[in-house]
Amino acid sequence: MAYEFLGTEPVGKQRIPVVSTVHARRIAGPEDFARHPSEEFAYVLSSEIKVHFDNDERVHLPRGDSLYFDARLGHA
């Protein structure tokens, strides 16, 4: 995944605006899920993505759709 930070240094900030380029990949196990003590917001600029959570939930997001979630839940 590639990241482009849209703001200044994230030190002490509540939100960090980022544009991410997501590449398809296979999820093999728990080690493939990210977890961190924050919240995430995703907005799909082009194409589509499927977000996988470690509780077996999957969310399909087409272009123009968005998702806001608790990032303590494992996600990929």
ROLOTI-459132 format. One record per residue (C-alpha): x, y, z; residue in one letter; residue number from 1. Coordinates in pm, 1 decimal. Layout:
ROLOTI-459132
         X         Y         Z  residu  num
         X         Y         Z       A  NUM
...
end
This chain:
ROLOTI-459132
         X         Y         Z  residu  num
       0.0       0.0       0.0       M    1
     130.8     348.5     -84.9       A    2
      47.3     656.2     124.9       Y    3
      39.2    1027.6      42.2       E    4
       2.1    1245.0     351.7       F    5
    -211.3    1551.9     279.8       L    6
    -136.9    1753.4     592.2       G    7
     159.9    1851.1     802.7       T    8
     335.7    1630.2    1056.2       E    9
      81.2    1411.6    1242.6       P   10
     229.4    1478.6    1590.7       V   11
     -50.5    1558.7    1836.7       G   12
    -324.5    1551.3    1575.0       K   13
    -660.5    1377.7    1608.4       Q   14
    -696.0    1311.8    1233.7       R   15
    -435.4    1245.6     965.9       I   16
    -560.0    1298.0     607.6       P   17
    -400.3    1042.6     376.1       V   18
    -456.1     921.5      20.0       V   19
    -375.1     549.2       2.5       S   20
    -324.5     336.7    -305.6       T   21
    -452.8     -11.9    -225.0       V   22
    -334.0    -320.6    -412.6       H   23
    -518.0    -652.6    -414.3       A   24
    -365.4    -919.3    -190.9       R   25
    -453.9   -1248.9     -30.2       R   26
    -527.3   -1257.7     342.8       I   27
    -363.6   -1569.5     484.9       A   28
    -418.5   -1526.6     857.6       G   29
    -444.6   -1298.7    1160.5       P   30
     -99.8   -1152.4    1097.4       E   31
    -233.6    -987.5     780.6       D   32
    -479.2    -764.3     968.7       F   33
    -384.5    -415.0    1088.2       A   34
    -497.9    -298.3    1433.2       R   35
    -435.6      34.1    1604.1       H   36
    -602.2     243.7    1876.0       P   37
    -786.5     492.8    1656.4       S   38
   -1063.2     523.3    1401.7       E   39
   -1037.9     509.4    1023.6       E   40
   -1231.4     672.5     745.5       F   41
   -1204.6     542.3     389.4       A   42
   -1345.3     703.3      74.9       Y   43
   -1300.9     523.7    -257.7       V   44
   -1177.4     764.4    -526.5       L   45
   -1159.8     512.8    -811.0       S   46
   -1226.1     146.5    -882.5       S   47
   -1353.7     -48.5    -579.9       E   48
   -1222.2    -222.2    -269.3       I   49
   -1329.7    -493.5     -30.4       K   50
   -1240.3    -435.1     335.2       V   51
   -1198.5    -751.4     544.5       H   52
   -1234.4    -751.6     922.6       F   53
   -1105.5   -1018.2    1161.9       D   54
   -1463.1   -1092.2    1275.4       N   55
   -1526.1   -1238.4     924.1       D   56
   -1721.1    -930.3     810.1       E   57
   -1643.3    -802.2     459.7       R   58
   -1753.4    -467.8     321.5       V   59
   -1757.5    -397.3     -52.6       H   60
   -1701.8     -30.6    -139.3       L   61
   -1751.3      87.4    -498.5       P   62
   -1616.1     421.3    -624.7       R   63
   -1771.5     710.1    -430.9       G   64
   -1861.0     501.1    -125.0       D   65
   -1711.3     542.6     222.0       S   66
   -1658.8     358.3     548.7       L   67
   -1585.9     476.6     904.7       Y   68
   -1479.0     216.2    1162.1       F   69
   -1300.8     144.9    1489.5       D   70
    -945.1      55.1    1385.1       A   71
    -892.8    -158.1    1697.4       R   72
   -1087.2    -421.0    1500.8       L   73
    -842.8    -606.4    1276.3       G   74
    -881.5    -488.9     917.6       H   75
    -723.1    -546.2     578.1       A   76
end
